[in-house]
Amino acid sequence: MCLTTPATVLRVAERGGICVVTVLSPDEGERDCLTYVEDLQPGERVLVAGGAIVERFDEDAACDLPLASLLIEAFDATHQSGGIRP
């Protein structure tokens, strides 16, 4: 089973010719991911699966989906500016 988690892009960098994106997610905190999505910018919301960004997270479209709405709420509830709540 493959699970995706929402995350927020913090930084985008190139390491050895590979795009590496640092994200902040509610369940894994800050971590580096590979990406299948081009032109990501800090602040964008994304979906991460297996250590790779697989999709931009469209919050407007997600509001129509109950599970996606719950993921957004959970993400927002576990974060405050500056990091994850203890």
N, CA, C and O atoms as a DFTB+ gen file, in Angstrom:
344 C
 N C O
     1  1       0.843      -1.170       0.000
     2  2       0.000       0.000       0.000
     3  2       0.892       1.237       0.000
     4  3       1.892       1.300       0.715
     5  1       0.519       2.201      -0.799
     6  2       1.289       3.442      -0.898
     7  2       0.488       4.566      -0.265
     8  3      -0.665       4.791      -0.634
     9  1       1.083       5.269       0.678
    10  2       0.416       6.383       1.337
    11  2       1.070       7.684       0.913
    12  3       2.293       7.764       0.792
    13  1       0.261       8.689       0.690
    14  2       0.795      10.016       0.415
    15  2       0.505      10.906       1.606
    16  3      -0.495      10.735       2.302
    17  1       1.389      11.853       1.827
    18  2       1.186      12.813       2.895
    19  2       1.343      14.212       2.323
    20  3       2.148      14.422       1.416
    21  1       0.583      15.171       2.842
    22  2       0.748      16.545       2.403
    23  2       1.989      17.139       3.038
    24  3       2.367      16.762       4.147
    25  1       2.618      18.057       2.345
    26  2       3.808      18.725       2.871
    27  2       3.891      20.110       2.245
    28  3       3.231      20.402       1.247
    29  1       4.710      20.945       2.850
    30  2       4.961      22.287       2.333
    31  2       6.415      22.376       1.902
    32  3       7.312      21.975       2.644
    33  1       6.651      22.901       0.705
    34  2       8.011      23.067       0.197
    35  2       8.711      24.176       0.985
    36  3       8.194      25.287       1.102
    37  1       9.887      23.862       1.522
    38  2      10.695      24.850       2.226
    39  2      11.814      25.404       1.344
    40  3      12.017      26.615       1.266
    41  1      12.543      24.485       0.675
    42  2      13.679      24.874      -0.169
    43  2      13.776      23.951      -1.369
    44  3      13.405      22.779      -1.305
    45  1      14.285      24.505      -2.472
    46  2      14.552      23.719      -3.674
    47  2      16.016      23.922      -4.017
    48  3      16.477      25.059      -4.116
    49  1      16.756      22.827      -4.200
    50  2      18.189      22.921      -4.489
    51  2      18.580      21.849      -5.494
    52  3      17.846      20.887      -5.721
    53  1      19.745      22.035      -6.086
    54  2      20.287      21.027      -6.992
    55  2      21.533      20.440      -6.354
    56  3      22.422      21.167      -5.911
    57  1      21.584      19.130      -6.313
    58  2      22.743      18.432      -5.755
    59  2      23.211      17.404      -6.771
    60  3      22.526      16.413      -7.026
    61  1      24.367      17.641      -7.343
    62  2      24.916      16.707      -8.321
    63  2      24.026      16.522      -9.532
    64  3      23.952      15.428     -10.090
    65  1      23.347      17.586      -9.943
    66  2      22.471      17.518     -11.099
    67  2      21.084      16.973     -10.815
    68  3      20.288      16.786     -11.735
    69  1      20.787      16.715      -9.535
    70  2      19.477      16.186      -9.145
    71  2      18.754      17.241      -8.319
    72  3      19.330      17.826      -7.402
    73  1      17.490      17.478      -8.649
    74  2      16.674      18.430      -7.889
    75  2      16.256      17.780      -6.578
    76  3      15.624      16.724      -6.568
    77  1      16.621      18.434      -5.459
    78  2      16.262      17.947      -4.130
    79  2      15.429      19.032      -3.455
    80  3      15.825      20.197      -3.411
    81  1      14.281      18.639      -2.936
    82  2      13.354      19.579      -2.331
    83  2      13.225      19.265      -0.842
    84  3      12.946      18.127      -0.466
    85  1      13.427      20.265      -0.009
    86  2      13.225      20.112       1.428
    87  2      11.780      20.488       1.726
    88  3      11.318      21.573       1.374
    89  1      11.075      19.565       2.383
    90  2       9.671      19.790       2.710
    91  2       9.457      19.652       4.212
    92  3      10.283      19.087       4.929
    93  1       8.334      20.178       4.664
    94  2       7.903      20.011       6.048
    95  2       6.567      19.296       6.015
    96  3       5.600      19.791       5.437
    97  1       6.520      18.111       6.648
    98  2       5.271      17.346       6.695
    99  2       4.910      17.067       8.145
   100  3       5.797      16.993       8.996
   101  1       3.624      16.911       8.444
   102  2       3.197      16.743       9.827
   103  2       3.698      15.465      10.483
   104  3       3.944      15.448      11.689
   105  1       3.854      14.396       9.711
   106  2       4.235      13.125      10.324
   107  2       5.729      12.853      10.292
   108  3       6.211      12.025      11.065
   109  1       6.480      13.523       9.421
   110  2       7.920      13.254       9.334
   111  2       8.771      14.491       9.534
   112  3       9.996      14.410       9.438
   113  1       8.171      15.615       9.804
   114  2       8.930      16.834      10.030
   115  2       9.619      17.306       8.756
   116  3       9.099      17.136       7.654
   117  1      10.783      17.895       8.922
   118  2      11.542      18.412       7.781
   119  2      12.389      17.292       7.183
   120  3      13.094      16.583       7.901
   121  1      12.313      17.141       5.854
   122  2      13.111      16.100       5.192
   123  2      13.330      16.471       3.734
   124  3      12.628      17.310       3.171
   125  1      14.316      15.827       3.145
   126  2      14.630      16.042       1.731
   127  2      13.930      14.983       0.889
   128  3      13.834      13.820       1.281
   129  1      13.441      15.408      -0.279
   130  2      12.738      14.512      -1.195
   131  2      13.225      14.741      -2.617
   132  3      13.651      15.838      -2.976
   133  1      13.154      13.703      -3.403
   134  2      13.293      13.847      -4.848
   135  2      11.942      14.335      -5.353
   136  3      10.954      14.302      -4.619
   137  1      11.896      14.785      -6.599
   138  2      10.616      15.272      -7.108
   139  2      10.372      14.848      -8.541
   140  3      11.292      14.773      -9.356
   141  1       9.118      14.574      -8.829
   142  2       8.662      14.308     -10.190
   143  2       7.912      15.522     -10.736
   144  3       7.379      15.474     -11.845
   145  1       7.869      16.604      -9.967
   146  2       7.126      17.802     -10.317
   147  2       8.120      18.924     -10.621
   148  3       9.043      19.176      -9.846
   149  1       7.920      19.587     -11.745
   150  2       8.841      20.649     -12.156
   151  2       8.456      21.999     -11.554
   152  3       7.298      22.247     -11.217
   153  1       9.458      22.856     -11.431
   154  2       9.281      24.269     -11.072
   155  2       8.575      24.487      -9.735
   156  3       7.710      25.356      -9.627
   157  1       8.931      23.717      -8.734
   158  2       8.360      23.921      -7.405
   159  2       8.967      25.165      -6.768
   160  3      10.127      25.499      -7.010
   161  1       8.171      25.841      -5.956
   162  2       8.596      27.047      -5.271
   163  2       8.331      26.895      -3.770
   164  3       7.378      26.223      -3.376
   165  1       9.174      27.520      -2.925
   166  2       8.907      27.488      -1.487
   167  2       7.497      27.992      -1.191
   168  3       7.023      28.959      -1.787
   169  1       6.843      27.310      -0.256
   170  2       5.492      27.673       0.136
   171  2       4.416      26.844      -0.547
   172  3       3.279      26.802      -0.076
   173  1       4.752      26.185      -1.646
   174  2       3.760      25.359      -2.331
   175  2       3.451      24.118      -1.506
   176  3       4.317      23.593      -0.806
   177  1       2.205      23.654      -1.594
   178  2       1.808      22.417      -0.932
   179  2       1.930      21.293      -1.948
   180  3       1.581      21.460      -3.117
   181  1       2.426      20.151      -1.499
   182  2       2.668      19.003      -2.375
   183  2       2.226      17.720      -1.684
   184  3       1.962      17.704      -0.482
   185  1       2.151      16.650      -2.460
   186  2       1.910      15.321      -1.911
   187  2       3.191      14.514      -2.064
   188  3       3.802      14.499      -3.133
   189  1       3.597      13.839      -0.982
   190  2       4.826      13.058      -0.955
   191  2       4.467      11.587      -0.786
   192  3       3.649      11.231       0.062
   193  1       5.089      10.737      -1.602
   194  2       4.893       9.285      -1.500
   195  2       6.250       8.619      -1.655
   196  3       6.954       8.856      -2.636
   197  1       6.614       7.796      -0.701
   198  2       7.863       7.050      -0.791
   199  2       9.096       7.918      -0.915
   200  3      10.049       7.542      -1.597
   201  1       9.097       9.083      -0.261
   202  2      10.260       9.960      -0.294
   203  2      10.374      10.807      -1.543
   204  3      11.407      11.440      -1.761
   205  1       9.336      10.836      -2.372
   206  2       9.362      11.639      -3.594
   207  2       8.081      12.462      -3.696
   208  3       6.995      12.003      -3.341
   209  1       8.236      13.676      -4.184
   210  2       7.072      14.523      -4.429
   211  2       6.428      14.037      -5.717
   212  3       7.071      13.976      -6.765
   213  1       5.150      13.694      -5.625
   214  2       4.465      13.127      -6.782
   215  2       3.461      14.086      -7.411
   216  3       3.026      13.873      -8.543
   217  1       3.087      15.149      -6.679
   218  2       2.043      16.021      -7.208
   219  2       1.952      17.306      -6.400
   220  3       2.186      17.310      -5.192
   221  1       1.608      18.395      -7.079
   222  2       1.233      19.613      -6.369
   223  2      -0.116      19.344      -5.711
   224  3      -0.940      18.597      -6.238
   225  1      -0.325      19.950      -4.576
   226  2      -1.567      19.764      -3.840
   227  2      -2.457      20.956      -4.106
   228  3      -2.198      22.047      -3.598
   229  1      -3.491      20.771      -4.885
   230  2      -4.421      21.837      -5.244
   231  2      -5.481      21.934      -4.156
   232  3      -6.426      21.146      -4.129
   233  1      -5.322      22.901      -3.263
   234  2      -6.235      23.011      -2.131
   235  2      -7.652      23.353      -2.555
   236  3      -8.604      22.925      -1.903
   237  1      -7.818      24.113      -3.630
   238  2      -9.161      24.449      -4.088
   239  2      -9.907      23.204      -4.534
   240  3     -11.066      23.016      -4.165
   241  1      -9.269      22.357      -5.313
   242  2      -9.906      21.120      -5.767
   243  2     -10.072      20.146      -4.610
   244  3     -11.045      19.393      -4.561
   245  1      -9.127      20.161      -3.681
   246  2      -9.166      19.223      -2.558
   247  2     -10.329      19.498      -1.619
   248  3     -10.783      18.591      -0.922
   249  1     -10.815      20.719      -1.587
   250  2     -11.920      21.050      -0.689
   251  2     -13.183      20.274      -1.028
   252  3     -14.073      20.142      -0.188
   253  1     -13.269      19.762      -2.244
   254  2     -14.414      18.964      -2.640
   255  2     -14.283      17.510      -2.195
   256  3     -15.242      16.744      -2.285
   257  1     -13.105      17.131      -1.718
   258  2     -12.860      15.741      -1.317
   259  2     -12.732      15.658       0.194
   260  3     -11.850      16.306       0.758
   261  1     -13.575      14.889       0.873
   262  2     -13.541      14.829       2.329
   263  2     -12.179      14.429       2.896
   264  3     -11.708      15.058       3.844
   265  1     -11.536      13.396       2.339
   266  2     -10.252      12.952       2.883
   267  2      -9.192      14.030       2.706
   268  3      -8.422      14.297       3.629
   269  1      -9.142      14.644       1.546
   270  2      -8.165      15.697       1.304
   271  2      -8.388      16.867       2.257
   272  3      -7.427      17.449       2.759
   273  1      -9.628      17.208       2.504
   274  2      -9.930      18.292       3.439
   275  2      -9.442      17.954       4.842
   276  3      -8.913      18.814       5.546
   277  1      -9.623      16.693       5.249
   278  2      -9.135      16.264       6.558
   279  2      -7.618      16.325       6.629
   280  3      -7.067      16.712       7.660
   281  1      -6.926      15.947       5.543
   282  2      -5.469      16.030       5.518
   283  2      -4.996      17.469       5.665
   284  3      -4.035      17.738       6.386
   285  1      -5.664      18.389       4.987
   286  2      -5.307      19.805       5.098
   287  2      -5.507      20.276       6.530
   288  3      -4.633      20.935       7.093
   289  1      -6.640      19.946       7.119
   290  2      -6.918      20.353       8.494
   291  2      -5.883      19.784       9.457
   292  3      -5.402      20.490      10.343
   293  1      -5.538      18.507       9.286
   294  2      -4.553      17.877      10.173
   295  2      -3.191      18.536      10.017
   296  3      -2.499      18.777      11.006
   297  1      -2.807      18.826       8.789
   298  2      -1.522      19.482       8.543
   299  2      -1.492      20.837       9.225
   300  3      -0.544      21.159       9.942
   301  1      -2.532      21.629       9.000
   302  2      -2.581      22.961       9.586
   303  2      -2.641      22.912      11.109
   304  3      -2.061      23.766      11.780
   305  1      -3.334      21.925      11.657
   306  2      -3.476      21.821      13.110
   307  2      -2.175      21.429      13.797
   308  3      -1.985      21.740      14.973
   309  1      -1.283      20.759      13.093
   310  2      -0.041      20.304      13.717
   311  2       1.133      21.238      13.462
   312  3       2.256      20.958      13.880
   313  1       0.874      22.347      12.776
   314  2       1.965      23.265      12.444
   315  2       1.644      24.680      12.892
   316  3       0.490      25.107      12.910
   317  1       2.671      25.371      13.240
   318  2       2.590      26.797      13.478
   319  2       3.833      27.390      12.855
   320  3       4.781      26.660      12.567
   321  1       3.857      28.688      12.641
   322  2       5.041      29.261      12.012
   323  2       6.265      28.915      12.855
   324  3       6.267      29.069      14.076
   325  1       7.295      28.448      12.172
   326  2       8.513      28.083      12.862
   327  2       8.676      26.589      13.102
   328  3       9.728      26.162      13.577
   329  1       7.668      25.783      12.788
   330  2       7.879      24.352      12.938
   331  2       6.694      23.605      13.468
   332  3       5.584      24.130      13.547
   333  1       6.947      22.363      13.832
   334  2       5.896      21.465      14.316
   335  2       5.657      21.708      15.801
   336  3       6.590      21.955      16.565
   337  1       4.406      21.632      16.186
   338  2       4.086      21.777      17.602
   339  2       4.599      20.574      18.382
   340  3       4.605      19.454      17.871
   341  1       5.027      20.805      19.612
   342  2       5.482      19.675      20.450
   343  2       4.346      18.769      20.837
   344  3       4.557      17.778      21.536
